[in-house]
Amino acid sequence: MAEYRPISVHQALGGGPVADVLLWRRWRGGAVVLVASTAMWSLFGFAGYNLLSFASHVVLLLVCILFFWAKSASLLNRPLPPLPDLEISEELVLGAADVMRVWINRLSSVAHDIAVGRNLKLFVQIAVSLWIISYIGGFFNFITMVYIGILLSLSVPVLYEKYQDWVDEKLILAHKIIQTQYRKLDDNVLGKIPMPLNKEKKSK
């Protein structure tokens, strides 16, 4: 029997350049993401700048730069601005559609289990999770929550990689405690709620 080897944090994050940035192996990329996200959060959070206005101003600035660059290049016999290929490949569209299909099927399966299967446990889990998200979201606006998510993405993976053994031990202990409490809740509360039974009528 082959020995089990736990997957590394770098492999769990995809093992590509994004994983290198999140684990600060490419510290310049991590620094750029951190500085840019902090600047955007400050711009939208404190200056009261609108996201739509910011996007339109950035696009307008880029269009003006490209226009005057092209004009000056034709007058001074200079090369035109090096624009990348702006066409979206069919493989990229199919990959995005495949990912969306998986998530839509999962949501449809959950909705089917709640509405048709009358899965009370799943309904309670989703209701509690959405309530917690709504409660936390009441303390922050959307931009601040995105910024907090970026900060967590740049800090949690590298800390977990450094203290992986200690964190895994605590997580296993917490999982056992949660399982015990959930079983008690299931036996004392959810188990006492009568569930409708779907009886099939036998035709003779």
N, C-alpha and C positions, 0 to 999 in steps of 0.2 A: 504494500500500500504506500502510495507516494506521500511524502511529508508535506503537510500544509504550510504554505508560506504566505503570510499576510501581504496584501498588495501595498505598495508604497504610496505615500501621499501624492507624489509626482505622477505616478501612473493613474491614480484615481482621478486626478484633475485633467487627464487626457494626454499627459506626457509631451505636449507641444510647447510652443512659445508662450501661450497663455498660462500654462502651469509654471513656466520659468518666471514670468512676471509676478504671479500670485505668491510664489515662494521666494521672491526677491533674488533669484539666481541671475536675472537680468535686472540689476538694481536701477539702471537708467530708465528702463521701461516702467518699473514700479514707481520711481520718483516722478516721471512724467504724468502717470495716471493720478497719483496722489495730488500733485500740484494743480493739474487741470481740474480735477473734481473739486478741490478746495476753492479754486477760483470761480468755478461755475456756481457752487453752493453759495459763496459770498455774494456773487453777482445777483443771483435770483432770490436769495434769502434776505439779504440786508438792503441791497440797492433797490429791491422791488422791481427788477427788470422782468419783462414778460418773455416767456420762452418763444412764442411766435414772433415777437419783435426781434429778439436776438437772432433767431434763425434767418429771418428775412434780411437783417442787416449784414450778417455774415455772407449770405449768398450774393447780396448786392455788391459787397466789397470784392468778393472773388470774381464776379462778372466784370466789374470795372477794371480790376487788375489784369485780367485776361484780355479784355478789349484793348486797353492802352498798350499792353505788351505786344499784341498782334499788330497794332497800328505802327508802333515804333519799330517793330521788326521789319515790316514791309518798307518803311522809309529808310532805315539804316542798313538794309540787307543783312539782317540778323536772323537766326533761326526762330521759328515760331515756338510758342510755349509748348513744352512737352506734356501733352495731355495723355493720360492713360486710356486704355480701351474701356469705354463706358458701357459696352454691351454686356448684358447679364447672360451667362451661359445657361444652356438648357439643363446641365447637370446640377447647377446651383438651385435652379427653380424646383427641379424634381426632388432634390435633397430636402429643401425647406418644406415642400408639400408633404413629403413622407413623414417628417417630424411632426408637422401639424396634424396629419392623419392619426398618428399614434396618440397624441394628446386628446384629440377629439373623441377617439374611440374609448379612451379611458374615462373621460367625462361622461360619455353616453352610457358606459357600463355602470358607473356610479349612480347616475340618474335613474337607470333602469332598476338597479337593486333597491333604491329608495322608494320609487313610485310604484313599481309593479311587484317587486319581491318583498316590499314592506320590511326592509331590513332596519329594525329600530336601532341597533347598535351603531350601524354606519351613519344613520341620520343624526344620532346624538353626537358622534365624533365630529362630523362635519359642522354641525350647528355650533358646537363649543369652539372649534377651531376658527370659524368665521367670526364668532363673537369676540374671541381674543384678538384677532387681527384688527377688527373694527375698534376695539377698545384701545389698542396700542396706537392705531392710526389717528385716534382723536387727539393725541398729544403732539403729533408732528404733521407737517404738511408733506406733500408728495416729494418735493425736492430734497427735503431733509432726510426722508426715509431712504431715498436712492443714495444719498451721500453716506448715510450710516451703513447701508449695504456694501458700498465700495470700501469703506474703512474696514468693515468686518472681513471682506474678501481679501484685503491686503494684510490682515493681521492674524486671523484665525488659522488659515492653513499653515503659515510658517511656525506659529506657536504650537500647533498640533504636531507638526513634523518633529519639533524639538523635544516635546514632552509626550510623545505618542503612547508609550507604555503606561505612564501614570494616568493619562486621560482615559485610555481604554479600560483600565482597571476601575476607575470611578464611574465610567459610563455603564459598564456591566453591572456594577452594584446599583446604580440608579435605575437601570432597566428592570432589575429584579424587584426593586421596591415598587416601581410603577405597575408592574405586572401583578404583584400581590394586591395592591390597592384597587386595581381595575377588576380583579376577580372578586374582591369583596363587594365592590359596587355592582358588579354583574349579578352576584348571588342575592344581594339584599334589595336592590332596586329594580334593575332591568329584568331580572329573572321572575319577579312577581307580577310584571305587567302581562296581561293575557294577550297572546298573539293569535290572530285569526288563522285558521287552518283551511287550506284549499282542498276540499274533498271532491274527488272525482266521482261523478255519478256513473255507476256501472249499468250499462244497458243490457237487459236480459233478452 
